[in-house]
Amino acid sequence: MTEDLISIIDVLKYFRAIHIMAMLLLGFGFLMVFVKKYGRSAITATYLLVSVAVPLYFLKDSQGLLGGVDSDIDRLILAEFAAASLLICAGAVLGRLKMAQYMLLGLLFVPFYALNEWILLDGGLGLVEHGRFVDTGGSVVIHAFGALFGLGVAASMTTRKEYETPIEADATSDRFSLLGSMVLWVFWPSFCGALVAPADIPMTIVNVILALCGSTIATYAASLKLRGKVCVADIANAALAGGVAIGSTCDKVSPLIAFAIGILAGALSTFGFAVIQNRFQNSIKKIDTCGVLHLHGLPGLFGGLIAMLTVNGISHGDQIKGILITIVIAIVSGLFAGKILSLTGRRTEPYTDSEELIVD
């Protein structure tokens, strides 16, 4: 490959890297402002989480710890993936950490994320054969891991007061959350296609868009059926489930299958938000602020599992092992991180800007 061609490819990867950064700051940032008294804090926390995760992962990778790549632009994209997973994790405990604790969460999260990524994608420790685990766009490695880690943190440190405090939204916070969702929707093809082979990028883009279309339609229909009227929170969240679920197979399936995966993921996610979430939280007396289990956890695991039915030649054993390893590492390390965070203090009031920010 000539130097000129390498330069062109790197420039194209740069564009996708910037798209991913827009997802991290604008998409995730505004998606999480649905808590009406915590919007400014949510965006501030988003800045801090990204600013911790990207350099920490970049440093890890540049030192060749737990694997590594030679290209700086590839390294940046992988660091952005780690930041995306961290933001998913933080969504589970949004509004219940102090600002400094979000940064500590990042420091605790990235090493475990990198360990799981190394085991699944690089064959680390020989637990999964190198190259046999299918997860191109990170349904399992990024989305499911971040969600399950966050649930582990929430399980370790949710207090009775936090459980009993309502999470309030209003028309303005809902509109901004929808804006964040739309930013994520628009740039999701760049996220899934960031590191795929150039020849596979057109197929990847088409598949991701069709999967998102499928989940959006399914979310509308399922929300209307389950709730009687369409819930804005379902549209802002579950409409993205197709992007989560198609990640594993975004460069490997046909457009029709991608659309079907999106429909199933959207229905699964909406059912989670409308039916499972309150029952699950009431049974365990813990709170998943953003419902990351239902947007990222269940659709991510579904994406990893559906690969066994839609991708020819896949190793079912390695796929199952990779999913189980992710579940174990994420939950155990999340519980550990939650215990560490709980030792560093508690907020006086959850879900309010005024405790740490100047709001006059």
C-alpha positions as CSV (number, residue, x, y, z in Angstrom):
1,M,0.0,0.0,0.0
2,T,1.5,3.4,-1.0
3,E,2.0,6.2,1.4
4,D,-0.5,8.4,-0.5
5,L,-3.2,5.7,-0.2
6,I,-2.4,5.3,3.5
7,S,-2.7,9.1,3.9
8,I,-6.1,9.1,2.2
9,I,-7.4,6.3,4.3
10,D,-6.2,8.0,7.5
11,V,-8.0,11.3,6.4
12,L,-11.2,9.4,5.9
13,K,-10.8,7.8,9.3
14,Y,-10.2,11.2,10.7
15,F,-13.6,12.3,9.5
16,R,-15.3,9.3,11.1
17,A,-13.3,10.0,14.3
18,I,-14.8,13.5,14.4
19,H,-18.3,12.1,13.8
20,I,-17.8,9.8,16.8
21,M,-16.6,12.8,18.9
22,A,-19.9,14.6,17.9
23,M,-21.7,11.5,19.2
24,L,-19.8,11.5,22.5
25,L,-20.2,15.2,23.3
26,L,-23.4,16.3,21.5
27,G,-25.3,13.0,21.2
28,F,-24.6,11.5,24.6
29,G,-24.4,14.9,26.3
30,F,-27.9,16.1,25.2
31,L,-29.5,12.6,25.5
32,M,-28.7,12.7,29.2
33,V,-30.2,16.1,29.9
34,F,-33.7,14.6,30.3
35,V,-33.3,15.0,34.1
36,K,-34.8,18.5,34.3
37,K,-32.7,19.8,37.2
38,Y,-29.5,18.1,36.2
39,G,-29.0,19.1,32.6
40,R,-26.0,21.4,33.1
41,S,-24.3,18.8,35.3
42,A,-25.0,16.0,32.8
43,I,-23.2,17.9,30.0
44,T,-20.4,18.9,32.3
45,A,-20.0,15.2,33.4
46,T,-20.0,14.2,29.7
47,Y,-17.0,16.6,29.0
48,L,-15.1,15.2,32.0
49,L,-15.8,11.5,31.2
50,V,-14.6,11.9,27.6
51,S,-11.6,13.9,28.7
52,V,-10.5,11.1,31.1
53,A,-11.2,8.1,28.9
54,V,-9.6,9.2,25.6
55,P,-6.1,10.1,26.9
56,L,-6.1,7.1,29.4
57,Y,-6.9,4.6,26.7
58,F,-4.6,6.3,24.2
59,L,-1.8,6.1,26.7
60,K,-2.5,2.4,27.4
61,D,-2.5,1.6,23.7
62,S,0.6,3.6,22.9
63,Q,2.5,1.6,25.5
64,G,1.3,-1.7,24.1
65,L,-0.5,-2.7,27.2
66,L,-3.3,-5.3,26.6
67,G,-2.7,-5.1,22.9
68,G,-2.2,-2.0,20.7
69,V,-2.2,-0.6,17.2
70,D,0.4,1.3,15.2
71,S,-1.7,4.0,13.7
72,D,-2.5,7.1,15.9
73,I,-5.8,7.6,14.2
74,D,-6.9,4.0,14.8
75,R,-5.7,4.5,18.4
76,L,-7.9,7.6,18.7
77,I,-10.9,5.8,17.4
78,L,-10.4,2.9,19.8
79,A,-10.1,5.5,22.6
80,E,-13.4,7.0,21.5
81,F,-15.0,3.6,21.7
82,A,-13.8,3.3,25.3
83,A,-15.2,6.7,26.0
84,A,-18.6,5.7,24.5
85,S,-18.7,2.6,26.7
86,L,-17.8,4.8,29.7
87,L,-20.6,7.2,28.9
88,I,-23.0,4.3,28.7
89,C,-21.8,3.1,32.1
90,A,-22.2,6.6,33.7
91,G,-25.8,6.7,32.4
92,A,-26.7,4.1,35.0
93,V,-25.7,6.3,37.9
94,L,-26.3,9.7,36.3
95,G,-27.2,12.3,38.9
96,R,-25.9,10.3,41.8
97,L,-22.1,11.0,41.6
98,K,-20.1,14.0,42.4
99,M,-18.2,15.6,39.5
100,A,-14.9,14.3,40.8
101,Q,-16.4,10.8,41.1
102,Y,-17.2,10.8,37.4
103,M,-13.5,11.2,36.7
104,L,-12.7,8.5,39.2
105,L,-15.2,6.3,37.5
106,G,-13.4,6.8,34.2
107,L,-10.1,5.8,35.8
108,L,-11.6,2.6,37.2
109,F,-13.6,1.8,34.1
110,V,-11.0,2.0,31.3
111,P,-8.6,-0.7,32.5
112,F,-11.4,-3.2,32.8
113,Y,-12.8,-2.2,29.5
114,A,-9.4,-2.7,27.9
115,L,-9.0,-6.1,29.5
116,N,-12.3,-7.3,28.2
117,E,-11.6,-5.9,24.7
118,W,-8.2,-7.6,24.7
119,I,-9.6,-11.0,25.7
120,L,-12.4,-10.9,23.1
121,L,-10.8,-9.2,20.1
122,D,-7.1,-10.0,20.5
123,G,-7.3,-13.5,22.0
124,G,-5.8,-12.4,25.3
125,L,-5.3,-15.2,27.8
126,G,-6.3,-17.7,25.2
127,L,-9.9,-17.7,26.4
128,V,-11.3,-16.8,23.0
129,E,-9.5,-17.6,19.8
130,H,-8.1,-14.5,18.1
131,G,-10.4,-13.2,15.3
132,R,-13.2,-15.7,16.0
133,F,-15.4,-13.4,18.2
134,V,-17.7,-11.4,15.9
135,D,-18.4,-7.9,17.1
136,T,-17.4,-5.3,14.5
137,G,-19.3,-2.3,15.8
138,G,-19.1,-3.2,19.5
139,S,-22.6,-4.5,20.4
140,V,-21.0,-6.6,23.1
141,V,-17.6,-5.1,23.8
142,I,-18.8,-1.5,23.9
143,H,-22.5,-1.4,24.6
144,A,-23.3,-4.4,26.7
145,F,-20.0,-4.1,28.7
146,G,-20.7,-0.4,29.5
147,A,-24.3,-1.1,30.5
148,L,-23.5,-4.1,32.7
149,F,-20.5,-2.3,34.4
150,G,-22.8,0.6,35.1
151,L,-25.4,-1.7,36.6
152,G,-22.7,-3.1,38.8
153,V,-21.8,0.4,40.0
154,A,-25.4,1.2,40.7
155,A,-26.0,-2.0,42.6
156,S,-23.0,-1.2,44.9
157,M,-23.8,2.4,45.7
158,T,-27.5,3.3,45.3
159,T,-28.9,4.6,48.6
160,R,-32.5,4.4,49.8
161,K,-32.8,8.2,49.4
162,E,-31.7,7.9,45.8
163,Y,-34.1,5.1,45.1
164,E,-37.0,7.1,46.6
165,T,-36.2,10.4,44.8
166,P,-38.2,10.7,41.6
167,I,-36.3,11.4,38.3
168,E,-38.2,14.4,36.8
169,A,-38.3,15.5,33.2
170,D,-40.2,18.4,31.5
171,A,-40.9,19.5,28.0
172,T,-37.6,21.4,27.6
173,S,-35.4,18.5,28.9
174,D,-37.3,16.0,26.7
175,R,-36.7,18.2,23.6
176,F,-33.0,18.4,24.3
177,S,-32.9,14.6,24.9
178,L,-34.5,14.0,21.5
179,L,-31.9,16.3,19.9
180,G,-29.2,14.2,21.4
181,S,-30.8,11.1,20.2
182,M,-31.0,12.5,16.6
183,V,-27.3,13.4,16.7
184,L,-26.5,9.8,17.7
185,W,-28.8,8.5,15.0
186,V,-27.2,10.6,12.2
187,F,-23.6,9.7,13.1
188,W,-24.1,6.0,14.1
189,P,-22.9,4.7,10.7
190,S,-19.5,6.3,11.3
191,F,-19.3,4.7,14.7
192,C,-19.9,1.2,13.3
193,G,-17.8,1.8,10.2
194,A,-14.9,3.6,11.8
195,L,-12.4,0.7,11.5
196,V,-14.0,-1.6,8.9
197,A,-12.2,-2.4,5.6
198,P,-12.8,0.4,3.0
199,A,-14.5,-2.1,0.7
200,D,-17.1,-2.9,3.4
201,I,-17.9,0.7,4.4
202,P,-20.9,1.2,1.9
203,M,-22.6,-2.0,3.1
204,T,-22.0,-1.1,6.7
205,I,-23.5,2.4,6.3
206,V,-26.6,1.0,4.6
207,N,-27.1,-1.7,7.2
208,V,-26.7,0.7,10.1
209,I,-29.2,3.2,8.7
210,L,-31.7,0.4,7.9
211,A,-31.3,-1.0,11.4
212,L,-32.0,2.4,12.9
213,C,-35.0,2.8,10.7
214,G,-36.3,-0.6,11.8
215,S,-35.9,0.2,15.5
216,T,-37.5,3.6,15.2
217,I,-40.6,2.2,13.5
218,A,-40.8,-0.7,16.0
219,T,-40.3,1.8,18.9
220,Y,-43.3,3.9,17.8
221,A,-45.5,0.8,17.3
222,A,-44.5,-0.9,20.6
223,S,-44.7,2.3,22.7
224,L,-48.2,3.0,21.4
225,K,-49.3,-0.6,22.0
226,L,-47.8,-0.9,25.5
227,R,-48.5,2.5,26.9
228,G,-51.6,3.6,25.0
229,K,-49.8,6.7,23.8
230,V,-46.3,7.2,22.5
231,C,-43.7,8.0,25.2
232,V,-41.0,10.5,24.2
233,A,-38.5,8.7,26.4
234,D,-39.0,5.6,24.3
235,I,-38.4,7.5,21.1
236,A,-35.3,9.1,22.4
237,N,-33.8,5.9,23.6
238,A,-35.3,2.7,22.1
239,A,-35.2,4.2,18.6
240,L,-31.4,3.8,18.8
241,A,-31.5,0.1,19.7
242,G,-31.1,-0.9,16.1
243,G,-27.7,0.8,16.0
244,V,-26.7,-1.0,19.2
245,A,-27.8,-4.5,17.9
246,I,-26.5,-4.2,14.4
247,G,-23.0,-3.4,15.6
248,S,-21.8,-7.0,15.8
249,T,-22.8,-7.8,12.2
250,C,-22.9,-4.4,10.6
251,D,-20.5,-5.4,7.8
252,K,-21.6,-9.0,7.4
253,V,-25.4,-9.2,6.9
254,S,-27.8,-8.2,4.1
255,P,-29.8,-5.0,4.2
256,L,-33.0,-7.0,4.8
257,I,-31.6,-8.8,7.8
258,A,-30.2,-5.5,9.1
259,F,-33.7,-4.0,9.0
260,A,-35.1,-7.1,10.7
261,I,-32.5,-6.9,13.5
262,G,-33.4,-3.2,14.0
263,I,-37.1,-4.0,14.3
264,L,-36.5,-6.8,16.9
265,A,-34.0,-4.6,18.8
266,G,-36.4,-1.7,18.9
267,A,-39.3,-3.9,20.1
268,L,-37.0,-5.5,22.8
269,S,-35.8,-2.1,24.0
270,T,-39.2,-0.5,24.2
271,F,-40.6,-3.6,26.1
272,G,-37.7,-3.1,28.5
273,F,-38.4,0.6,29.1
274,A,-42.2,0.2,29.2
275,V,-42.6,-3.1,31.1
276,I,-39.4,-4.4,32.7
277,Q,-37.7,-1.3,34.0
278,N,-40.0,-0.3,36.9
279,R,-40.6,-3.9,37.9
280,F,-36.8,-4.7,37.9
281,Q,-35.9,-1.6,39.8
282,N,-38.6,-2.1,42.4
283,S,-37.6,-5.7,42.9
284,I,-33.9,-4.9,43.6
285,K,-34.4,-1.4,45.0
286,K,-31.8,0.1,42.7
287,I,-32.0,2.8,40.0
288,D,-30.7,2.7,36.5
289,T,-31.1,6.5,35.7
290,C,-30.9,6.4,31.9
291,G,-32.2,2.8,31.5
292,V,-28.9,1.7,30.0
293,L,-29.9,-2.0,30.5
294,H,-32.7,-1.6,28.0
295,L,-31.0,0.6,25.4
296,H,-27.4,-0.8,25.5
297,G,-27.4,-4.0,27.6
298,L,-30.2,-6.2,26.3
299,P,-29.9,-5.0,22.6
300,G,-26.1,-5.3,22.8
301,L,-26.3,-8.9,24.0
302,F,-29.1,-9.6,21.4
303,G,-26.7,-8.3,18.7
304,G,-24.0,-10.6,19.8
305,L,-26.3,-13.6,20.0
306,I,-28.1,-12.9,16.6
307,A,-24.7,-13.0,14.9
308,M,-24.7,-16.8,15.4
309,L,-27.8,-17.0,13.3
310,T,-26.9,-14.5,10.6
311,V,-23.1,-14.9,10.0
312,N,-21.8,-17.9,8.1
313,G,-18.9,-19.8,9.6
314,I,-19.1,-18.2,13.0
315,S,-17.7,-20.1,16.0
316,H,-20.7,-20.5,18.2
317,G,-18.5,-21.6,21.1
318,D,-16.2,-18.5,21.0
319,Q,-19.2,-16.2,20.5
320,I,-21.0,-17.6,23.6
321,K,-17.7,-17.6,25.6
322,G,-17.1,-14.0,24.6
323,I,-20.6,-12.9,25.7
324,L,-20.3,-14.7,29.0
325,I,-16.8,-13.3,29.7
326,T,-18.1,-9.8,29.1
327,I,-21.0,-10.3,31.5
328,V,-18.8,-11.6,34.2
329,I,-16.0,-9.0,33.9
330,A,-18.5,-6.1,33.5
331,I,-20.7,-7.0,36.5
332,V,-17.8,-8.0,38.9
333,S,-15.6,-5.0,38.0
334,G,-18.7,-2.7,38.2
335,L,-19.5,-3.9,41.7
336,F,-15.9,-3.3,42.7
337,A,-15.8,0.2,41.2
338,G,-19.1,1.1,43.0
339,K,-17.6,0.0,46.3
340,I,-14.5,2.3,45.7
341,L,-16.7,5.2,44.6
342,S,-18.9,4.8,47.7
343,L,-15.9,5.3,49.9
344,T,-15.3,8.8,48.4
345,G,-18.5,10.4,49.7
346,R,-22.1,10.9,48.7
347,R,-24.1,13.7,47.2
348,T,-26.5,15.4,49.6
349,E,-29.2,15.7,47.0
350,P,-29.4,13.6,43.8
351,Y,-30.3,14.9,40.4
352,T,-29.7,18.6,41.1
353,D,-27.3,21.1,39.5
354,S,-27.2,23.4,42.5
355,E,-25.2,21.1,44.7
356,E,-22.0,21.6,42.7
357,L,-22.6,24.2,40.0
358,I,-23.3,27.9,40.1
359,V,-26.9,28.1,38.8
360,D,-27.9,31.8,39.4
